[in-house]
Amino acid sequence: MRRVSIFVFIAAIFAIAFLAAGTAFYFYGVNDKYRHSQMMVQRNILFAQNILLRLERGNMAEQIEETARKYGMKWVKDEKDGIRLLKGAKLLGRQPTPFGFIDMLQKEGHIYLLINAFGRLILFEDERYRPYDPKVVWVYFVLTAFVMLMIFWAIWFKLRPLKSLQQCIRKFGEGELDIHCKIEGSDEIAQVSQAIDEAIGRIRMLINSRNLFIRNIMHELKTPLTKGLLTVQMLPESKQKERLERIFMRLDSTISEFGTIEQLSSGKFPLKIRPVTMEDLVDQAIDLAMIEKERGSYDIAPVRIEADFKLLSIALKNLIDNAVKYSSDRSFHLAAGKEGIVVESSGNPLEYPLSYYIQPYTQGNEAISGLGLGLYIVDMIAKAHGFRFEYRYEGKKNRFIIKF
């Protein structure tokens, strides 16, 4: 499911609410206008019925005028004025009666009532009529919209510290340790930020202690190794001297490798990307593995890739190391081209999926030695470059692949 920012979600909720309120006020306005029109029609019909009753009873003109004043009507007695007023008037409706008909007409914002009964035409002008004014509805809509905007602003203002808290946590995740996420206040967000700031402080202290511990260990190990290597070099030439030199050089290389991997895992090792030839990469990996090149067969294309030479050679060294350790004939085949590198060796398939072995400190039952970091390091270096690390078992051979 796609993640949606809480601010976008709240904005969407208020936009929907604003649209719903606008729709409700629109239909209310339409209904209110219709109700206004119906009330005017009912009043005029009631008035016309009263006038018809007066005419039927033969009442005098004074009584008709009194009824007209009571309903807010003006009796237009002059025939010429009546013709002028009705000229071009719009017929709104006609109500038949046993004695004739009643017409309701409109002209220039005025309502007229023409009664045709008992052979007489009587014209009245509705003086109480006022055209429908939607201002009241608009005023209520504007007030409602203003209140909704104020509520939206208050919620937005209250949640705004979450943005700075998110940025702080992201920076910490990117390896920036000297940051503080505490937000002033006493609400829940401030309390959460304080707890996160305290957690960051503790993590910062642990990371600094860990780094100091690792550096001290590496320093303490490097010193006797250097002395041991110098001592060995002073011995007479012999196979034992050569073997001891290789052992000390391997230990020194392993310690340096662990330092590099530690920096890479903590996100403090900047990749030095440059064009790398496959031949140089394979030669460096063979040297790091400290094995005879004749142990393997090679199919290397003369191509270049963009990569960190040091890291990728460490990854390839680990694959070669594993191939020699776990293959049935202690040999391997390496193929390298523009699409990736494949290290292949004979042997039984892996007991578990590759995802198991790329976790740190995991080994299969057939593990010979080591801490179970080899494939974990390969996967981490591949991910740092944006490559993929894959495994296949084909033709009774294990194939470990770094796909570019």
C-alpha positions in Angstrom: 0.0 0.0 0.0 1.4 3.4 -1.0 2.3 5.6 2.0 0.5 8.9 2.3 1.8 11.8 4.3 -0.4 12.6 7.3 -0.4 16.3 6.2 -1.6 15.3 2.7 -4.2 13.0 4.3 -5.5 15.8 6.6 -5.5 18.3 3.6 -7.5 15.8 1.6 -10.0 15.2 4.4 -10.6 19.0 4.8 -10.8 19.4 1.0 -13.5 16.7 0.9 -15.3 18.3 3.9 -15.1 21.8 2.2 -16.5 20.3 -1.0 -19.3 18.6 0.9 -20.2 21.8 2.8 -20.2 23.8 -0.5 -22.5 21.2 -2.1 -24.8 21.2 1.0 -25.1 25.0 0.9 -25.7 25.0 -2.8 -28.7 22.6 -2.5 -29.9 24.5 0.6 -29.8 27.7 -1.5 -31.8 26.0 -4.3 -34.3 24.7 -1.8 -34.5 28.1 0.0 -35.2 29.9 -3.3 -37.9 27.4 -4.2 -39.5 27.8 -0.7 -39.4 31.6 -1.1 -41.2 31.3 -4.5 -43.8 28.9 -3.1 -44.6 31.1 -0.2 -45.1 34.0 -2.6 -47.4 31.9 -4.8 -49.5 30.6 -1.8 -49.9 34.1 -0.4 -51.1 35.5 -3.8 -53.5 32.5 -4.4 -55.0 33.1 -0.9 -55.4 36.8 -1.7 -57.0 36.0 -5.0 -59.5 33.6 -3.4 -60.5 36.4 -0.9 -61.0 38.8 -3.8 -63.1 36.3 -5.7 -65.2 35.8 -2.5 -65.7 39.6 -2.2 -66.7 39.8 -5.9 -69.1 36.9 -5.5 -70.8 38.6 -2.6 -71.0 41.9 -4.5 -68.8 43.7 -2.0 -68.0 47.4 -2.6 -64.7 48.7 -3.9 -63.8 49.9 -0.3 -63.9 46.3 1.0 -61.7 45.1 -2.0 -59.2 47.8 -1.3 -59.1 47.0 2.4 -58.4 43.3 1.6 -55.7 44.4 -0.8 -54.0 46.6 1.9 -54.2 43.7 4.3 -52.2 41.4 1.9 -49.8 44.2 0.8 -51.4 44.5 -2.6 -52.0 47.7 -4.7 -55.1 47.9 -6.8 -54.2 49.3 -10.2 -57.5 50.9 -11.2 -56.4 53.0 -14.2 -56.9 50.9 -17.4 -54.0 52.7 -19.3 -51.7 52.0 -16.4 -52.7 48.4 -16.3 -52.1 48.0 -20.0 -48.7 49.7 -19.7 -47.7 47.5 -16.7 -48.7 44.2 -18.3 -47.1 45.0 -21.7 -44.2 42.5 -22.0 -44.8 40.9 -18.7 -43.9 37.2 -18.2 -46.6 34.8 -17.3 -45.5 32.8 -14.3 -48.7 30.7 -13.9 -52.4 30.6 -14.5 -55.0 29.2 -12.0 -58.4 28.5 -13.5 -61.5 29.2 -11.3 -65.3 28.5 -11.8 -65.7 32.2 -12.6 -62.6 32.7 -14.9 -58.9 32.6 -14.2 -56.1 34.1 -12.1 -52.8 35.0 -13.8 -49.5 35.7 -12.0 -47.1 37.8 -14.0 -43.6 39.2 -13.6 -42.0 42.3 -15.0 -38.8 44.2 -14.0 -38.7 42.6 -10.6 -42.4 43.2 -9.8 -45.2 40.7 -9.4 -48.7 41.4 -10.7 -51.9 39.5 -10.1 -54.6 39.6 -12.9 -58.0 38.4 -11.8 -60.6 37.6 -14.5 -63.9 36.9 -12.9 -67.6 37.8 -13.3 -66.8 39.6 -16.6 -64.3 41.9 -14.9 -60.5 42.3 -15.1 -58.9 43.4 -11.9 -55.1 44.1 -11.7 -53.1 44.1 -8.4 -49.4 44.8 -7.8 -47.7 42.8 -5.0 -45.9 45.5 -3.0 -44.5 43.0 -0.4 -42.7 41.0 -3.0 -39.0 41.0 -2.8 -36.8 39.0 -5.2 -34.9 36.1 -3.6 -31.6 37.3 -2.1 -29.0 34.5 -1.6 -26.8 36.7 0.6 -27.8 35.1 3.8 -26.8 31.6 2.5 -23.5 33.0 1.2 -22.8 34.6 4.6 -23.4 31.3 6.4 -21.2 29.5 3.8 -18.4 31.9 4.2 -18.5 31.7 8.0 -18.6 27.9 7.8 -15.6 27.9 5.4 -13.7 30.3 7.7 -14.3 28.0 10.8 -13.1 25.0 8.8 -10.0 26.8 7.6 -9.2 27.9 11.2 -9.6 24.3 12.4 -7.4 23.1 9.5 -4.7 25.7 10.3 -4.9 24.8 14.1 -4.4 21.0 13.3 -1.6 21.8 10.8 0.1 24.1 13.2 -0.1 21.4 16.0 1.3 18.7 13.8 4.0 20.8 12.1 6.7 19.7 14.6 6.4 16.2 13.1 8.1 17.5 10.0 11.2 18.7 11.8 11.1 15.4 13.9 11.0 13.4 10.7 13.9 15.3 9.2 15.9 14.9 12.4 15.3 11.1 12.4 16.2 10.9 8.7 19.5 12.7 9.2 20.3 10.4 12.1 19.5 7.4 9.9 22.0 8.8 7.3 24.7 8.7 9.9 24.6 12.3 11.3 25.1 11.6 15.0 25.6 15.2 16.3 21.9 16.2 16.1 19.2 16.9 18.7 15.5 16.1 18.0 14.0 17.6 21.2 10.9 19.9 20.6 9.8 22.3 23.2 6.4 21.8 24.7 4.3 19.5 26.9 2.1 17.8 24.4 2.5 14.2 23.1 4.6 15.2 20.1 7.1 17.0 22.4 7.2 14.0 24.7 7.9 11.6 21.8 10.6 14.0 20.5 12.2 14.0 23.9 12.2 10.2 24.1 13.7 10.0 20.6 16.3 12.6 21.5 17.3 10.6 24.6 17.4 7.4 22.5 19.6 9.1 19.9 21.9 10.3 22.7 22.2 6.7 24.0 22.8 5.3 20.5 25.4 8.0 19.9 27.2 7.0 23.0 27.1 3.3 22.1 28.3 3.9 18.6 31.2 6.1 19.8 32.1 3.4 22.4 31.9 0.7 19.7 34.1 2.7 17.3 36.6 3.4 20.0 36.6 -0.3 20.9 37.1 -1.4 17.3 39.9 1.1 16.7 41.7 0.1 19.9 41.4 -3.6 19.0 42.7 -3.0 15.4 45.6 -0.8 16.8 46.5 -3.5 19.4 46.4 -6.2 16.8 48.3 -4.3 14.1 51.2 -3.5 16.4 52.2 -7.2 17.2 51.5 -8.2 13.6 53.8 -5.6 12.3 56.5 -6.6 14.8 56.0 -10.3 13.9 56.2 -9.6 10.2 59.5 -7.7 10.7 60.8 -10.5 12.9 59.9 -13.1 10.2 61.6 -11.1 7.5 64.9 -11.2 9.5 64.9 -15.1 9.4 66.9 -17.0 6.8 65.1 -17.9 3.6 63.0 -21.1 4.0 59.6 -22.5 3.3 58.6 -21.8 7.0 59.6 -18.2 6.5 57.5 -17.9 3.4 54.6 -19.6 5.1 54.9 -17.3 8.2 55.1 -14.2 6.0 51.9 -15.3 4.2 50.1 -15.9 7.5 51.1 -12.5 8.9 50.2 -10.8 5.6 46.8 -12.6 5.6 46.1 -11.5 9.2 47.0 -7.9 8.4 44.8 -8.0 5.3 41.9 -9.5 7.2 42.2 -6.8 9.9 42.2 -4.0 7.3 39.3 -5.7 5.6 37.3 -5.7 8.8 38.0 -2.0 9.3 36.7 -1.3 5.8 33.6 -3.4 6.2 32.9 -1.7 9.6 33.0 1.7 8.0 30.8 0.5 5.1 28.2 -1.0 7.4 28.1 2.2 9.5 27.6 4.3 6.3 30.9 6.2 6.7 32.8 4.7 3.8 32.4 6.8 0.7 32.5 4.8 -2.5 35.4 5.7 -4.8 33.8 4.9 -8.1 36.1 4.8 -11.1 36.5 2.7 -14.3 37.8 -0.8 -13.3 39.1 -3.5 -15.7 38.0 -7.1 -15.1 41.5 -8.4 -15.4 42.8 -6.0 -12.6 39.8 -6.8 -10.4 40.4 -10.6 -10.6 44.1 -10.3 -10.1 43.6 -8.2 -7.0 41.0 -10.6 -5.6 43.4 -13.6 -6.2 46.2 -11.7 -4.3 43.8 -10.9 -1.4 42.7 -14.5 -1.2 46.4 -15.6 -1.2 45.8 -18.7 -3.3 47.5 -20.0 -6.4 46.0 -18.6 -9.5 46.2 -22.1 -11.1 43.4 -23.3 -8.8 40.9 -21.6 -11.0 39.9 -21.4 -14.6 39.0 -18.0 -16.1 36.7 -16.5 -18.7 37.3 -12.8 -18.5 36.0 -10.3 -21.0 38.1 -7.2 -21.7 35.6 -4.8 -20.3 35.5 -1.9 -17.8 32.9 -1.2 -15.2 32.2 1.7 -12.8 32.9 0.5 -9.3 35.0 0.9 -6.1 38.1 -1.2 -6.9 39.0 -2.0 -3.3 35.5 -3.0 -2.1 34.6 -5.1 -5.2 37.9 -6.9 -5.1 37.1 -7.8 -1.4 33.7 -9.1 -2.4 35.2 -11.2 -5.2 37.9 -12.4 -2.8 35.3 -13.8 -0.5 33.5 -15.6 -3.3 36.8 -17.2 -4.4 37.7 -18.1 -0.8 34.3 -19.9 -0.3 34.7 -21.7 -3.7 38.1 -23.1 -2.7 37.0 -24.0 0.8 33.8 -25.8 0.0 34.3 -27.2 -3.5 34.8 -30.9 -3.8 38.0 -30.5 -5.9 39.3 -27.3 -4.2 39.1 -25.4 -7.6 36.8 -22.9 -9.1 35.8 -21.3 -12.4 35.4 -17.5 -12.7 33.5 -15.8 -15.6 33.4 -12.0 -15.8 31.8 -9.8 -18.4 29.7 -6.6 -18.9 26.6 -8.1 -17.2 28.3 -9.5 -14.0 30.7 -11.9 -12.4 30.1 -15.6 -11.8 32.2 -17.7 -9.4 31.4 -21.4 -9.9 32.5 -24.5 -8.1 31.6 -28.2 -7.8 29.8 -29.4 -4.6 26.5 -29.9 -2.9 23.8 -27.2 -3.0 23.3 -24.8 -0.1 21.2 -26.2 2.7 19.2 -22.9 3.0 18.2 -20.1 0.7 20.8 -17.4 0.0 18.8 -15.0 2.3 19.9 -17.1 5.2 23.7 -16.9 4.4 23.7 -13.1 3.8 22.9 -12.5 7.4 25.9 -11.9 9.6 27.4 -14.8 11.6 25.5 -17.6 9.8 27.0 -20.8 8.4 25.9 -24.1 7.0 26.6 -27.4 8.6 29.5 -27.9 6.2 31.3 -24.7 7.4 35.0 -25.2 7.7 36.1 -22.1 9.6 35.4 -18.4 9.9 32.7 -16.2 11.5 30.0 -16.6 8.8 30.6 -13.1 7.3 31.8 -14.0 3.8 28.5 -13.9 1.9 27.2 -11.1 4.2 30.1 -8.9 3.1 29.6 -9.8 -0.6 25.9 -8.9 -0.4 26.6 -5.6 1.4 29.2 -4.5 -1.1 26.9 -5.4 -4.0 24.1 -3.4 -2.5 26.4 -0.4 -1.9 27.1 -0.4 -5.7 23.5 -1.0 -6.7 24.3 -4.5 -7.9 22.4 -7.7 -7.2 23.9 -10.8 -5.5 22.3 -14.1 -6.6 22.8 -17.8 -6.2 22.0 -20.8 -8.5 22.7 -24.5 -8.4 23.1 -25.9 -11.9 24.7 -29.0 -13.2 25.9 -30.0 -9.7 27.7 -26.7 -9.4 27.2 -23.8 -7.1 27.1 -20.5 -8.9 27.4 -17.2 -7.0 26.7 -14.2 -9.2 27.2 -10.5 -8.8 24.9 -8.9 -11.4 25.7 -5.4 -12.5 
